[in-house]
Amino acid sequence: MENIRRIALLLFGWLLFEAPVLRHIKNAVYKRVFNMGAGCNTQFGTKFVLVHPNPKIDQTLKIGNRVAFGANSFLDFSGGLELGDDTWLSQNVFIFTHTHQVKSRVLKKEQPITYHPLKIGKDCWIAANVTILPSVGTIGDGAIIGAGSVVTKPVEPYTIIAGNPAKKIGERT
């Protein structure tokens, strides 16, 4: 399945597939190949990547209904990734679900990898240029993450966070 996903990204990742009719074809293929719900929309350069395949863990990518992906978004689902309905990812969002345990002077490629599942709730907005690190685990329903933020911890539902590292700056009421 991973080879089919890579081929789909290669074939439909061209700027040509941003034309109105061709975008519908691209999104239909992505829906089938990447387990997307109805009404999802990907823009140019969106990548869904299984960086480190591991048959011993659940590396599922599950995308709800009406999820929108901004241009050049990068989603690593090595640790498993779930996005709830009506979530928006703006352009240049980076999501990581694995990390390397670099604790000694042994080459990085020879050190173990830690996988971290991430669940992003419903009706979340992740603004432009946000980086979500593997340690997050959960972003609650209705959360908003401000542009340029680096998310290092779980985010409570309906919380607004921003900064590097991201901190609570408000709540949705």
C-alpha positions in Angstrom: 0.0 0.0 0.0 2.8 2.4 0.8 4.1 2.1 -2.8 0.7 3.0 -4.1 0.6 6.1 -1.9 4.0 7.2 -3.1 3.0 6.8 -6.7 -0.2 8.8 -6.1 1.8 11.6 -4.5 4.3 11.5 -7.4 1.7 11.5 -10.1 -0.8 14.0 -8.6 1.6 16.3 -6.9 2.2 18.3 -10.0 1.0 21.9 -10.2 -1.1 20.8 -13.2 -3.5 19.0 -10.8 -4.4 22.3 -9.2 -6.6 23.2 -12.2 -10.3 23.0 -11.1 -11.3 19.8 -12.9 -8.0 18.0 -12.3 -8.0 18.9 -8.6 -11.2 16.9 -8.2 -9.5 13.9 -9.8 -6.5 14.3 -7.5 -8.8 14.6 -4.4 -10.8 11.5 -5.5 -7.6 9.5 -5.8 -6.2 10.8 -2.5 -9.5 10.0 -0.8 -9.2 6.4 -1.7 -5.4 6.0 -1.2 -5.1 8.0 2.0 -8.3 7.0 3.9 -9.9 10.5 3.6 -13.5 11.2 4.4 -15.9 13.0 2.1 -15.4 16.6 1.0 -11.6 16.8 1.8 -9.4 19.2 -0.2 -5.7 19.1 -0.7 -3.7 21.9 -2.2 -0.4 21.8 -4.1 2.4 20.1 -2.4 0.5 18.3 0.4 2.4 15.2 1.4 1.3 12.3 3.5 4.4 10.4 4.4 5.2 7.1 6.2 8.8 8.0 7.0 9.7 4.8 9.0 7.4 1.8 8.2 7.1 -0.6 11.2 4.8 -3.6 11.0 4.8 -3.9 14.8 2.8 -0.6 15.4 -0.4 0.9 14.2 0.6 3.4 11.5 -2.9 4.3 10.4 -3.7 7.6 8.6 -7.3 8.5 9.2 -8.8 11.7 7.9 -12.3 12.8 8.7 -14.8 14.6 6.5 -14.3 18.1 5.0 -10.7 18.4 6.1 -8.7 21.0 4.2 -4.9 20.9 3.6 -3.0 24.1 2.7 -0.2 24.1 0.1 3.0 22.3 1.1 1.7 20.7 4.2 3.8 17.7 5.4 2.1 15.0 7.5 4.2 12.2 8.9 2.0 9.3 10.0 4.8 6.9 11.1 3.3 6.9 14.6 -0.3 7.0 13.4 -2.3 10.1 12.7 -6.0 10.9 12.9 -7.6 14.2 11.9 -11.2 15.0 12.9 -14.0 16.4 10.7 -13.9 20.0 9.6 -10.3 20.6 10.5 -8.2 23.1 8.5 -4.5 23.0 8.0 -3.1 26.1 6.5 0.0 26.2 4.2 3.4 24.9 5.3 2.1 22.9 8.3 4.5 20.2 9.4 3.3 17.3 11.6 5.8 14.7 13.0 4.8 11.5 14.7 8.2 9.9 15.3 11.5 10.9 16.7 15.0 9.4 16.9 16.4 8.5 20.3 19.8 10.2 20.0 21.3 9.5 23.4 24.8 8.4 22.5 27.5 8.9 20.0 26.4 6.0 17.9 25.2 7.1 14.4 21.7 8.5 14.4 20.6 6.0 11.8 21.6 3.1 14.1 19.7 4.4 17.2 16.1 3.4 17.9 13.0 5.3 16.7 10.1 6.2 19.0 6.7 6.4 17.5 4.0 8.8 18.9 0.4 8.6 17.7 -1.4 12.0 17.2 -5.1 12.7 17.3 -6.3 16.1 16.1 -9.9 16.7 17.0 -12.9 18.1 15.1 -13.1 21.7 14.0 -9.5 22.6 14.6 -7.6 25.3 12.8 -3.9 24.9 12.4 -2.6 28.2 10.9 0.3 28.7 8.5 3.8 27.6 9.2 3.0 25.6 12.3 5.2 22.7 13.4 3.6 19.9 15.6 6.3 17.8 17.3 5.9 14.1 18.2 5.4 14.7 21.9 2.0 16.3 21.4 -0.3 13.3 21.4 -3.6 15.1 21.3 -5.0 18.4 19.9 -8.6 18.7 21.3 -11.7 19.6 19.4 -12.0 23.2 18.4 -8.4 24.1 19.2 -6.7 26.9 17.2 -2.9 27.1 16.8 -1.6 30.5 15.7 0.7 31.0 12.7 4.4 30.1 13.1 3.8 28.1 16.4 5.8 25.1 17.5 3.5 22.8 19.4 5.4 20.6 22.0 2.6 19.6 24.4 -1.0 18.3 24.2 -3.6 21.0 23.4 -6.9 21.2 25.4 -10.2 21.4 23.5 -11.3 24.9 22.4 -7.9 26.4 23.5 -6.1 29.0 21.4 -2.3 28.6 21.5 0.6 30.5 19.8 4.3 31.0 20.0 7.5 29.0 20.2 7.0 26.9 22.2 3.2 27.3 21.9 1.4 28.5 25.0 -2.3 29.2 25.8 -3.3 32.7 24.8 -7.1 32.3 24.9 -10.2 30.1 24.6 -13.0 29.8 22.1 -16.3 30.6 23.8 
